[in-house]
């Protein structure tokens, strides 16, 4: 049985676990939920776990560093989560559109709006480019 790394503070959703099994067969998802210090920490753990696939939710700069290391043998996956209410009108935990199988509701913090996102699919992260020019 394959190990799949899960580098995110969010627990995998039922729909996400089904999607992984559909693509990879029966697998064991190994979760790392703490904050990770560096890209090297993430890679070291993925190697220790001997994972061929890993889902990562982290700042773009961190993901860019992780995926640019080519000798890991790890295929990094991005969970595409689309907003359920593009107008940001989610009432929160009482939302009638909440689907426990594939949704995450993040309560508003510091006056921000409640975010309600729905898992769509996993994408393979091929590369992250930062396009820079002198200021
Ligand atoms: Zn909602």
Backbone and ligand atoms as CSV (ligand in chain L), in Angstrom:
chain,resi,resn,atom,element,x,y,z
A,1,UNK,N,N,0.843,-1.201,0.000
A,1,UNK,CA,C,0.000,0.000,0.000
A,1,UNK,C,C,0.878,1.251,0.000
A,2,UNK,N,N,0.492,2.226,-0.794
A,2,UNK,CA,C,1.292,3.445,-0.914
A,2,UNK,C,C,1.030,4.414,0.236
A,3,UNK,N,N,2.066,5.169,0.582
A,3,UNK,CA,C,1.901,6.283,1.511
A,3,UNK,C,C,1.732,7.570,0.711
A,4,UNK,N,N,0.828,8.404,1.177
A,4,UNK,CA,C,0.641,9.727,0.580
A,4,UNK,C,C,0.875,10.752,1.696
A,5,UNK,N,N,1.706,11.756,1.418
A,5,UNK,CA,C,1.962,12.800,2.410
A,5,UNK,C,C,0.862,13.852,2.375
A,6,UNK,N,N,0.545,14.372,3.540
A,6,UNK,CA,C,-0.493,15.404,3.622
A,6,UNK,C,C,0.058,16.540,4.461
A,7,UNK,N,N,0.542,17.593,3.797
A,7,UNK,CA,C,1.165,18.730,4.485
A,7,UNK,C,C,0.181,19.890,4.498
A,8,UNK,N,N,-0.711,19.858,5.447
A,8,UNK,CA,C,-1.746,20.889,5.556
A,8,UNK,C,C,-2.331,20.831,6.947
A,9,UNK,N,N,-2.743,21.992,7.437
A,9,UNK,CA,C,-3.394,22.004,8.747
A,9,UNK,C,C,-4.818,21.475,8.674
A,10,UNK,N,N,-5.377,21.460,7.453
A,10,UNK,CA,C,-6.740,20.939,7.293
A,10,UNK,C,C,-6.714,19.423,7.152
A,11,UNK,N,N,-7.613,18.757,7.852
A,11,UNK,CA,C,-7.761,17.308,7.724
A,11,UNK,C,C,-8.291,16.990,6.327
A,12,UNK,N,N,-7.827,15.892,5.702
A,12,UNK,CA,C,-8.373,15.543,4.381
A,12,UNK,C,C,-9.888,15.352,4.426
A,13,UNK,N,N,-10.562,15.854,3.409
A,13,UNK,CA,C,-12.007,15.694,3.305
A,13,UNK,C,C,-12.321,14.317,2.719
A,14,UNK,N,N,-13.503,13.772,3.022
A,14,UNK,CA,C,-13.861,12.459,2.452
A,14,UNK,C,C,-13.699,12.424,0.928
A,15,UNK,N,N,-14.139,13.468,0.241
A,15,UNK,CA,C,-14.034,13.501,-1.222
A,15,UNK,C,C,-12.574,13.499,-1.670
A,16,UNK,N,N,-11.691,14.113,-0.871
A,16,UNK,CA,C,-10.269,14.137,-1.224
A,16,UNK,C,C,-9.647,12.753,-1.055
A,17,UNK,N,N,-10.033,12.055,0.009
A,17,UNK,CA,C,-9.504,10.702,0.224
A,17,UNK,C,C,-9.972,9.770,-0.894
A,18,UNK,N,N,-11.237,9.914,-1.311
A,18,UNK,CA,C,-11.742,9.088,-2.417
A,18,UNK,C,C,-10.985,9.366,-3.703
A,19,UNK,N,N,-10.738,10.664,-3.943
A,19,UNK,CA,C,-10.013,11.049,-5.157
A,19,UNK,C,C,-8.602,10.440,-5.173
A,20,UNK,N,N,-7.924,10.474,-4.034
A,20,UNK,CA,C,-6.576,9.888,-3.963
A,20,UNK,C,C,-6.629,8.382,-4.230
A,21,UNK,N,N,-7.619,7.713,-3.641
A,21,UNK,CA,C,-7.727,6.257,-3.834
A,21,UNK,C,C,-8.088,5.901,-5.262
A,22,UNK,N,N,-8.914,6.752,-5.862
A,22,UNK,CA,C,-9.292,6.505,-7.248
A,22,UNK,C,C,-8.075,6.588,-8.167
A,23,UNK,N,N,-7.194,7.543,-7.866
A,23,UNK,CA,C,-6.028,7.757,-8.720
A,23,UNK,C,C,-4.871,6.813,-8.382
A,24,UNK,N,N,-4.703,6.491,-7.094
A,24,UNK,CA,C,-3.496,5.780,-6.649
A,24,UNK,C,C,-3.765,4.384,-6.120
A,25,UNK,N,N,-5.016,4.012,-5.983
A,25,UNK,CA,C,-5.340,2.755,-5.315
A,25,UNK,C,C,-5.344,2.962,-3.812
A,26,UNK,N,N,-5.540,1.874,-3.083
A,26,UNK,CA,C,-5.569,1.979,-1.619
A,26,UNK,C,C,-4.286,2.641,-1.127
A,27,UNK,N,N,-4.434,3.665,-0.287
A,27,UNK,CA,C,-3.233,4.323,0.211
A,27,UNK,C,C,-3.426,4.779,1.655
A,28,UNK,N,N,-2.303,4.966,2.319
A,28,UNK,CA,C,-2.306,5.481,3.688
A,28,UNK,C,C,-1.897,6.946,3.637
A,29,UNK,N,N,-2.734,7.805,4.177
A,29,UNK,CA,C,-2.434,9.241,4.176
A,29,UNK,C,C,-1.754,9.593,5.497
A,30,UNK,N,N,-0.521,10.084,5.390
A,30,UNK,CA,C,0.251,10.470,6.566
A,30,UNK,C,C,0.176,11.982,6.702
A,31,UNK,N,N,-0.414,12.433,7.802
A,31,UNK,CA,C,-0.676,13.868,7.958
A,31,UNK,C,C,0.401,14.551,8.794
A,32,UNK,N,N,0.832,15.698,8.318
A,32,UNK,CA,C,1.715,16.556,9.092
A,32,UNK,C,C,1.021,17.897,9.225
A,33,UNK,N,N,0.553,18.184,10.440
A,33,UNK,CA,C,-0.328,19.345,10.610
A,33,UNK,C,C,0.335,20.532,11.274
A,34,UNK,N,N,1.559,20.337,11.772
A,34,UNK,CA,C,2.219,21.481,12.396
A,34,UNK,C,C,2.685,22.457,11.318
A,35,UNK,N,N,3.031,23.641,11.759
A,35,UNK,CA,C,3.683,24.583,10.859
A,35,UNK,C,C,5.037,23.999,10.498
A,36,UNK,N,N,5.406,24.026,9.215
A,36,UNK,CA,C,6.743,23.554,8.893
A,36,UNK,C,C,7.677,24.743,8.712
A,37,UNK,N,N,8.887,24.558,9.209
A,37,UNK,CA,C,9.837,25.654,9.238
A,37,UNK,C,C,10.378,26.015,7.873
A,38,UNK,N,N,10.672,24.999,7.060
A,38,UNK,CA,C,11.340,25.273,5.793
A,38,UNK,C,C,10.982,24.212,4.764
A,39,UNK,N,N,11.307,24.526,3.514
A,39,UNK,CA,C,11.087,23.561,2.431
A,39,UNK,C,C,11.896,22.293,2.691
A,40,UNK,N,N,13.094,22.453,3.250
A,40,UNK,CA,C,13.941,21.288,3.525
A,40,UNK,C,C,13.276,20.341,4.522
A,41,UNK,N,N,12.567,20.900,5.513
A,41,UNK,CA,C,11.849,20.067,6.492
A,41,UNK,C,C,10.792,19.214,5.795
A,42,UNK,N,N,10.066,19.848,4.884
A,42,UNK,CA,C,8.981,19.159,4.173
A,42,UNK,C,C,9.564,18.023,3.330
A,43,UNK,N,N,10.644,18.318,2.623
A,43,UNK,CA,C,11.256,17.312,1.751
A,43,UNK,C,C,11.831,16.160,2.572
A,44,UNK,N,N,12.474,16.497,3.688
A,44,UNK,CA,C,13.056,15.453,4.540
A,44,UNK,C,C,11.971,14.505,5.039
A,45,UNK,N,N,10.836,15.067,5.429
A,45,UNK,CA,C,9.757,14.227,5.949
A,45,UNK,C,C,9.134,13.385,4.833
A,46,UNK,N,N,8.965,13.975,3.666
A,46,UNK,CA,C,8.407,13.225,2.536
A,46,UNK,C,C,9.313,12.046,2.180
A,47,UNK,N,N,10.618,12.269,2.267
A,47,UNK,CA,C,11.573,11.185,1.988
A,47,UNK,C,C,11.507,10.114,3.071
A,48,UNK,N,N,11.432,10.557,4.324
A,48,UNK,CA,C,11.364,9.612,5.442
A,48,UNK,C,C,10.122,8.739,5.324
A,49,UNK,N,N,9.024,9.353,4.923
A,49,UNK,CA,C,7.757,8.617,4.774
A,49,UNK,C,C,7.717,7.772,3.500
A,50,UNK,N,N,8.703,7.986,2.623
A,50,UNK,CA,C,8.768,7.274,1.345
A,50,UNK,C,C,7.482,7.474,0.524
A,51,UNK,N,N,7.070,8.723,0.384
A,51,UNK,CA,C,5.853,9.000,-0.378
A,51,UNK,C,C,6.213,9.330,-1.826
A,52,UNK,N,N,5.371,8.870,-2.730
A,52,UNK,CA,C,5.517,9.242,-4.141
A,52,UNK,C,C,4.624,10.440,-4.468
A,53,UNK,N,N,3.607,10.637,-3.656
A,53,UNK,CA,C,2.683,11.753,-3.851
A,53,UNK,C,C,2.466,12.455,-2.521
A,54,UNK,N,N,2.343,13.765,-2.564
A,54,UNK,CA,C,2.078,14.518,-1.348
A,54,UNK,C,C,1.243,15.752,-1.682
A,55,UNK,N,N,0.266,16.013,-0.845
A,55,UNK,CA,C,-0.564,17.211,-0.965
A,55,UNK,C,C,0.055,18.278,-0.075
A,56,UNK,N,N,0.196,19.481,-0.600
A,56,UNK,CA,C,0.805,20.545,0.203
A,56,UNK,C,C,-0.042,21.812,0.142
A,57,UNK,N,N,-0.300,22.369,1.323
A,57,UNK,CA,C,-0.953,23.680,1.431
A,57,UNK,C,C,0.013,24.553,2.215
A,58,UNK,N,N,0.590,25.541,1.567
A,58,UNK,CA,C,1.625,26.375,2.186
A,58,UNK,C,C,1.725,27.657,1.374
A,59,UNK,N,N,2.453,28.635,1.913
A,59,UNK,CA,C,2.676,29.847,1.111
A,59,UNK,C,C,3.362,29.497,-0.220
A,60,UNK,N,N,3.026,30.252,-1.261
A,60,UNK,CA,C,3.566,30.003,-2.604
A,60,UNK,C,C,5.089,29.937,-2.611
A,61,UNK,N,N,5.728,30.827,-1.838
A,61,UNK,CA,C,7.193,30.857,-1.850
A,61,UNK,C,C,7.758,29.533,-1.330
A,62,UNK,N,N,7.079,28.961,-0.332
A,62,UNK,CA,C,7.519,27.671,0.218
A,62,UNK,C,C,7.285,26.555,-0.800
A,63,UNK,N,N,6.112,26.554,-1.439
A,63,UNK,CA,C,5.820,25.514,-2.424
A,63,UNK,C,C,6.815,25.592,-3.580
A,64,UNK,N,N,7.136,26.807,-3.997
A,64,UNK,CA,C,8.093,26.975,-5.095
A,64,UNK,C,C,9.433,26.326,-4.756
A,65,UNK,N,N,9.870,26.502,-3.507
A,65,UNK,CA,C,11.152,25.903,-3.100
A,65,UNK,C,C,11.056,24.377,-3.056
A,66,UNK,N,N,9.912,23.878,-2.592
A,66,UNK,CA,C,9.744,22.426,-2.472
A,66,UNK,C,C,9.740,21.766,-3.853
A,67,UNK,N,N,8.994,22.331,-4.794
A,67,UNK,CA,C,8.842,21.647,-6.086
A,67,UNK,C,C,10.077,21.819,-6.983
A,68,UNK,N,N,10.927,22.790,-6.677
A,68,UNK,CA,C,12.090,22.955,-7.551
A,68,UNK,C,C,13.183,21.926,-7.240
A,69,UNK,N,N,13.060,21.220,-6.118
A,69,UNK,CA,C,14.005,20.141,-5.817
A,69,UNK,C,C,13.553,18.899,-6.582
A,70,UNK,N,N,14.335,18.499,-7.563
A,70,UNK,CA,C,13.861,17.487,-8.514
A,70,UNK,C,C,14.172,16.054,-8.108
A,71,UNK,N,N,15.120,15.853,-7.187
A,71,UNK,CA,C,15.534,14.471,-6.920
A,71,UNK,C,C,14.735,13.800,-5.803
A,72,UNK,N,N,13.601,14.404,-5.433
A,72,UNK,CA,C,12.826,13.831,-4.328
A,72,UNK,C,C,11.984,12.639,-4.772
A,73,UNK,N,N,11.652,12.574,-6.050
A,73,UNK,CA,C,10.761,11.515,-6.523
A,73,UNK,C,C,9.321,11.727,-6.082
A,74,UNK,N,N,9.030,12.895,-5.526
A,74,UNK,CA,C,7.674,13.163,-5.034
A,74,UNK,C,C,6.898,13.987,-6.067
A,75,UNK,N,N,5.689,13.564,-6.348
A,75,UNK,CA,C,4.759,14.366,-7.148
A,75,UNK,C,C,3.919,15.183,-6.168
A,76,UNK,N,N,4.033,16.501,-6.271
A,76,UNK,CA,C,3.343,17.391,-5.329
A,76,UNK,C,C,1.966,17.757,-5.877
A,77,UNK,N,N,0.978,17.668,-5.018
A,77,UNK,CA,C,-0.406,17.899,-5.447
A,77,UNK,C,C,-0.989,19.125,-4.759
A,78,UNK,N,N,-1.787,19.844,-5.522
A,78,UNK,CA,C,-2.465,21.046,-5.060
A,78,UNK,C,C,-3.959,20.755,-5.067
A,79,UNK,N,N,-4.596,20.939,-3.918
A,79,UNK,CA,C,-6.050,20.742,-3.857
A,79,UNK,C,C,-6.737,22.008,-4.356
A,80,UNK,N,N,-7.398,21.889,-5.492
A,80,UNK,CA,C,-8.131,23.056,-5.987
A,80,UNK,C,C,-9.432,23.188,-5.197
A,81,UNK,N,N,-9.573,24.338,-4.528
A,81,UNK,CA,C,-10.761,24.620,-3.715
A,81,UNK,C,C,-11.395,25.899,-4.272
A,82,UNK,N,N,-12.596,25.799,-4.784
A,82,UNK,CA,C,-13.259,26.968,-5.365
A,82,UNK,C,C,-14.231,27.590,-4.365
A,83,UNK,N,N,-14.379,28.914,-4.392
A,83,UNK,CA,C,-15.342,29.556,-3.489
A,83,UNK,C,C,-16.768,29.156,-3.856
A,84,UNK,N,N,-17.559,28.824,-2.830
A,84,UNK,CA,C,-18.963,28.450,-3.057
A,84,UNK,C,C,-19.808,29.704,-3.282
A,85,UNK,N,N,-19.443,30.784,-2.604
A,85,UNK,CA,C,-20.170,32.052,-2.743
A,85,UNK,C,C,-19.200,33.100,-3.291
A,86,UNK,N,N,-19.156,33.276,-4.603
A,86,UNK,CA,C,-18.220,34.277,-5.149
A,86,UNK,C,C,-18.461,35.675,-4.587
A,87,UNK,N,N,-19.685,35.955,-4.137
A,87,UNK,CA,C,-19.969,37.281,-3.569
A,87,UNK,C,C,-19.659,37.352,-2.067
A,88,UNK,N,N,-19.022,36.291,-1.535
A,88,UNK,CA,C,-18.606,36.265,-0.117
A,88,UNK,C,C,-19.776,36.417,0.849
A,89,UNK,N,N,-20.926,35.844,0.493
A,89,UNK,CA,C,-22.118,36.034,1.321
A,89,UNK,C,C,-22.382,34.859,2.255
A,90,UNK,N,N,-21.408,34.006,2.496
A,90,UNK,CA,C,-21.648,32.815,3.321
A,90,UNK,C,C,-22.015,33.206,4.754
A,91,UNK,N,N,-23.107,32.642,5.284
A,91,UNK,CA,C,-23.487,32.947,6.665
A,91,UNK,C,C,-22.666,32.182,7.700
A,92,UNK,N,N,-21.750,31.326,7.256
A,92,UNK,CA,C,-20.919,30.591,8.211
A,92,UNK,C,C,-21.467,29.214,8.498
A,93,UNK,N,N,-21.364,28.784,9.754
A,93,UNK,CA,C,-21.679,27.388,10.099
A,93,UNK,C,C,-23.134,27.012,9.809
A,94,UNK,N,N,-24.013,28.003,9.670
A,94,UNK,CA,C,-25.421,27.697,9.388
A,94,UNK,C,C,-25.694,27.603,7.880
A,95,UNK,N,N,-24.670,27.675,7.063
A,95,UNK,CA,C,-24.847,27.722,5.607
A,95,UNK,C,C,-25.589,26.494,5.083
A,96,UNK,N,N,-26.661,26.744,4.352
A,96,UNK,CA,C,-27.477,25.660,3.808
A,96,UNK,C,C,-26.802,24.918,2.663
A,97,UNK,N,N,-25.757,25.489,2.094
A,97,UNK,CA,C,-25.074,24.847,0.964
A,97,UNK,C,C,-23.878,24.010,1.410
A,98,UNK,N,N,-23.650,23.949,2.713
A,98,UNK,CA,C,-22.480,23.211,3.204
A,98,UNK,C,C,-22.605,21.722,2.900
A,99,UNK,N,N,-21.546,21.167,2.310
A,99,UNK,CA,C,-21.484,19.754,1.970
A,99,UNK,C,C,-20.267,19.171,2.697
A,100,UNK,N,N,-20.531,18.402,3.767
A,100,UNK,CA,C,-19.434,17.921,4.620
A,100,UNK,C,C,-18.467,17.027,3.859
A,101,UNK,N,N,-18.891,16.485,2.745
A,101,UNK,CA,C,-18.050,15.591,1.948
A,101,UNK,C,C,-16.887,16.329,1.290
A,102,UNK,N,N,-17.124,17.592,0.905
A,102,UNK,CA,C,-16.085,18.266,0.121
A,102,UNK,C,C,-15.925,19.755,0.412
A,103,UNK,N,N,-16.509,20.255,1.495
A,103,UNK,CA,C,-16.438,21.690,1.774
A,103,UNK,C,C,-15.645,22.012,3.045
A,104,UNK,N,N,-15.082,23.206,3.035
A,104,UNK,CA,C,-14.433,23.754,4.220
A,104,UNK,C,C,-14.981,25.162,4.431
A,105,UNK,N,N,-15.409,25.451,5.659
A,105,UNK,CA,C,-15.817,26.814,6.000
A,105,UNK,C,C,-14.815,27.363,7.009
A,106,UNK,N,N,-14.189,28.469,6.647
A,106,UNK,CA,C,-13.238,29.118,7.542
A,106,UNK,C,C,-13.922,30.362,8.093
A,107,UNK,N,N,-14.183,30.372,9.409
A,107,UNK,CA,C,-14.898,31.518,9.991
A,107,UNK,C,C,-14.139,32.817,9.783
A,108,UNK,N,N,-14.884,33.895,9.768
A,108,UNK,CA,C,-14.228,35.185,9.595
A,108,UNK,C,C,-13.361,35.499,10.798
A,109,UNK,N,N,-12.242,36.096,10.519
A,109,UNK,CA,C,-11.380,36.514,11.614
A,109,UNK,C,C,-11.070,37.994,11.399
A,110,UNK,N,N,-11.031,38.721,12.463
A,110,UNK,CA,C,-10.706,40.153,12.415
A,110,UNK,C,C,-11.519,40.912,11.370
A,111,UNK,N,N,-12.810,40.631,11.342
A,111,UNK,CA,C,-13.667,41.435,10.481
A,111,UNK,C,C,-13.687,41.014,9.026
A,112,UNK,N,N,-12.886,40.021,8.657
A,112,UNK,CA,C,-12.915,39.528,7.278
A,112,UNK,C,C,-14.178,38.726,7.035
A,113,UNK,N,N,-14.431,38.350,5.780
A,113,UNK,CA,C,-15.644,37.589,5.494
A,113,UNK,C,C,-15.375,36.100,5.697
A,114,UNK,N,N,-16.449,35.349,5.969
A,114,UNK,CA,C,-16.364,33.903,6.100
A,114,UNK,C,C,-16.028,33.311,4.738
A,115,UNK,N,N,-15.095,32.360,4.716
A,115,UNK,CA,C,-14.728,31.725,3.448
A,115,UNK,C,C,-15.269,30.307,3.405
A,116,UNK,N,N,-15.983,30.010,2.359
A,116,UNK,CA,C,-16.587,28.688,2.166
A,116,UNK,C,C,-16.079,28.155,0.829
A,117,UNK,N,N,-15.244,27.120,0.900
A,117,UNK,CA,C,-14.608,26.585,-0.303
A,117,UNK,C,C,-14.981,25.117,-0.518
A,118,UNK,N,N,-15.002,24.725,-1.778
A,118,UNK,CA,C,-15.381,23.351,-2.145
A,118,UNK,C,C,-14.266,22.707,-2.957
A,119,UNK,N,N,-13.890,21.504,-2.514
A,119,UNK,CA,C,-12.859,20.748,-3.231
A,119,UNK,C,C,-13.352,20.377,-4.631
A,120,UNK,N,N,-12.510,20.641,-5.633
A,120,UNK,CA,C,-12.848,20.318,-7.021
A,120,UNK,C,C,-12.032,19.126,-7.510
A,121,UNK,N,N,-10.714,19.245,-7.426
A,121,UNK,CA,C,-9.826,18.165,-7.883
A,121,UNK,C,C,-8.404,18.458,-7.404
A,122,UNK,N,N,-7.523,17.464,-7.591
A,122,UNK,CA,C,-6.105,17.686,-7.322
A,122,UNK,C,C,-5.397,18.021,-8.628
A,123,UNK,N,N,-4.538,19.013,-8.572
A,123,UNK,CA,C,-3.654,19.320,-9.686
A,123,UNK,C,C,-2.233,18.940,-9.291
A,124,UNK,N,N,-1.461,18.435,-10.239
A,124,UNK,CA,C,-0.030,18.258,-10.024
A,124,UNK,C,C,0.625,19.632,-10.140
A,125,UNK,N,N,1.444,19.976,-9.150
A,125,UNK,CA,C,2.163,21.262,-9.205
A,125,UNK,C,C,3.425,21.035,-10.038
A,126,UNK,N,N,3.448,21.583,-11.227
A,126,UNK,CA,C,4.589,21.377,-12.120
A,126,UNK,C,C,5.711,22.365,-11.802
A,127,UNK,N,N,5.329,23.587,-11.533
A,127,UNK,CA,C,6.320,24.633,-11.314
A,127,UNK,C,C,5.590,25.866,-10.808
A,128,UNK,N,N,6.274,26.670,-10.033
A,128,UNK,CA,C,5.721,27.973,-9.665
A,128,UNK,C,C,6.720,29.022,-10.099
A,129,UNK,N,N,6.289,29.928,-10.930
A,129,UNK,CA,C,7.153,30.990,-11.435
A,129,UNK,C,C,6.832,32.309,-10.747
A,130,UNK,N,N,7.872,33.023,-10.342
A,130,UNK,CA,C,7.691,34.407,-9.927
A,130,UNK,C,C,8.281,35.255,-11.042
A,131,UNK,N,N,7.482,36.099,-11.614
A,131,UNK,CA,C,7.966,36.952,-12.696
A,131,UNK,C,C,8.373,38.288,-12.076
A,132,UNK,N,N,9.650,38.589,-12.138
A,132,UNK,CA,C,10.176,39.779,-11.456
A,132,UNK,C,C,10.803,40.739,-12.451
A,133,UNK,N,N,10.753,42.001,-12.114
A,133,UNK,CA,C,11.499,42.996,-12.895
A,133,UNK,C,C,11.946,44.090,-11.941
A,134,UNK,N,N,13.015,44.784,-12.290
A,134,UNK,CA,C,13.500,45.851,-11.399
A,134,UNK,C,C,12.404,46.886,-11.161
A,135,UNK,N,N,12.347,47.370,-9.964
A,135,UNK,CA,C,11.342,48.352,-9.558
A,135,UNK,C,C,11.810,49.743,-9.898
L,1,ZN,ZN,ZN,-21.600,28.958,2.624
